[in-house]
Amino acid sequence: MAVILAADDSESFHSTIEYTLVNKGGHQLEQAENGSAALKKIEQYRNNMGKSYDLILADVNMPVMGGFEMVEEIRRMADYRLTPIIFLTTQNSDEAKQRGRDLKATGWITKPFSPEVLLGVVARVLA
């Protein structure tokens, strides 16, 4: 069982991701509505638990701070340089995917996606 942080501003995504990762996958999940809120959760988790999340899921387009900016900040943290990060987004352009690779993202899943696809990718990156 992994502890996963998901950053996305969509309420329907929050429900889908919780059903998939918690109910079907048996993982623990924390969610944030934007990149800035996710960074705060990372700091709180580090302070309270003394460790980092096992996996981070990020949308690209979010208010306040988008996914690219969030991942750039996360990759600057020593304890998150190797943490798997997967973009879950409607963005599907080659340019967006290249930017994700440049930021050392582990994977890219385009919305909409099936629960089975997400669980399979999560299992692979956490193996």
Buried (B, 14 or more C-beta within 10 A) or exposed (E): EBBBBBBBBBEEBBEBBBEBBBEEBEBBBBBBBBBBBBBEBBEEBBEEEEEBBBBBBBBBBBEEBBBBBBBBBBBEBEEBEEBBBBBBBEBEEEEBBEBBEEBBBBBBBBBEEEBEEBBEBBEEBEE
